[in-house]
């Protein structure tokens, strides 16, 4: 019995429009978990071009969990795109030098790392802003602009994105967060796919990872 494609496979489905991101990421400040995929008919191997204003001197990280589904043209705006809004101008004079560096501040606005949880689905052309935290099991609707953090197992949509609904009741969400099936070994996941892909919470509780 096989246990699914290797998480290090570039094209796990055999189609060149879909890649496991872990196999193609070169930037050490982009960290992606096993089995997370990006789908793009043009060229999914260019995913890092969708991570914008990600400058080494700032050092912020984009962290994406396991088993995430990321649709075409999703964009991540990083902290390098932030401007000072407490100045009389929001124009970044210092970065151009030639005498303008005299206005260089001690720090630029920084909202922290951008963190996407496990089993998150991000829809077509969604945009994730700097420092946003997206909880496990959340869903981001197509073309949404996510400006603030998203709770686990919550569906959000719009510009700016707002909560549409929770996927499950509070007790079920807490149980799923306690179980964390995405951290099971892949043999256990494969053996229990019908349970993971179902809706019987009691059956999921009864699974014992090896």
Secondary structure as GFF3:
##gff-version 3
##sequence-region A 1 210
A	DSSP	beta_strand	18	20	.	.	.	ID=ss1
A	DSSP	three_ten_helix	21	23	.	.	.	ID=ss2
A	DSSP	beta_strand	30	32	.	.	.	ID=ss3
A	DSSP	beta_strand	37	39	.	.	.	ID=ss4
A	DSSP	three_ten_helix	44	50	.	.	.	ID=ss5
A	DSSP	beta_strand	51	52	.	.	.	ID=ss6
A	DSSP	beta_strand	62	64	.	.	.	ID=ss7
A	DSSP	beta_strand	69	70	.	.	.	ID=ss8
A	DSSP	beta_strand	75	77	.	.	.	ID=ss9
A	DSSP	three_ten_helix	79	81	.	.	.	ID=ss10
A	DSSP	three_ten_helix	93	96	.	.	.	ID=ss11
A	DSSP	three_ten_helix	100	103	.	.	.	ID=ss12
A	DSSP	beta_strand	114	116	.	.	.	ID=ss13
A	DSSP	beta_strand	121	122	.	.	.	ID=ss14
A	DSSP	beta_strand	127	128	.	.	.	ID=ss15
A	DSSP	beta_strand	133	134	.	.	.	ID=ss16
A	DSSP	beta_strand	139	140	.	.	.	ID=ss17
A	DSSP	beta_strand	145	146	.	.	.	ID=ss18
A	DSSP	beta_strand	154	157	.	.	.	ID=ss19
A	DSSP	beta_strand	162	166	.	.	.	ID=ss20
A	DSSP	alpha_helix	170	179	.	.	.	ID=ss21
A	DSSP	three_ten_helix	181	183	.	.	.	ID=ss22
A	DSSP	alpha_helix	186	191	.	.	.	ID=ss23
A	DSSP	alpha_helix	193	196	.	.	.	ID=ss24
A	DSSP	alpha_helix	201	205	.	.	.	ID=ss25
###
